[in-house]
């Protein structure tokens, strides 16, 4: 990377890899601040071949460094599971994303493409990073017992335990007639709205932007609220937190489900429980990833 002029101590790159995007930002860990001009985001075709995916990831990471004209000490990458995080090996299969990466050592592939020390590239669970970011510099600073949910392409869950943030790994928990992620994800919205209307939407944003006048719009969000409240009820009873924080793309539609979710949780299940929506958005994941130093 010949364009990089400066290497700074206490600066780590946080990277967020989702089902259809990658974002990255350099973070000054000591001062808990973002490095100016380093934030970058782009679309990723998760159905592409491994070479194409790695090339897009590496290009975005390089662009972030180039914009700030510096190289971090570490690159910490938040990524959904299942994955061998310690060794950087992708284990995702059967989830309609990143099938071409299954079994590959992503750490080594990225290190070679970036000409970066492989030992300084770390992989972390994205839900853990989200909750850690909210605790580190977001809406949950000074909170010691919390749960976090990322609602998007998949379902991410994390909780605090003895002062540390851990992946709750509840996406695969038996729930209704399948697993939790089947009912609490973008995939559920797409499938359920199509069942009701014979109209296929791209995602929740498409649903909100173009179908809010549909007679089935409120019905699908009400059903989602019931599902989410049932899931939260089980999560709360297991981890006994004092607050929950929700992030991910579905959280942007909070006005259509949050009030009902809290109503069902409180009036039907007996938990008058505070649920916060992330104020940091996806930057919570970047901050949390970078903070894992």
Secondary structure, 3 states (H helix, E strand, C coil): CCCCCEECCCEEEEEEECCCEEEEEEEECCCCEECCCCCEEEECCCCCCHHHHHHHHHHHHHHHHHHHCEECCEEEEEECCCEECCCCEECCCCCCCCHHHCCCEHHHHHHHHHCCCHHHEEEEEHHHHHHHHHHHHCCCCCCCCEEEEEECCCEEEEEEECCEEEECCCCCCEECCEEHHHHCCHHHHHHHHHHHHCCCCCCHHHHHHHHCCCCCHHHHHHHHHHHHHHHHHHHHHHHCCCEEEEECHHHHHHHHCHHHHHHHHHHHCCCCCCEEECCCCCHHHHHHHHHCC
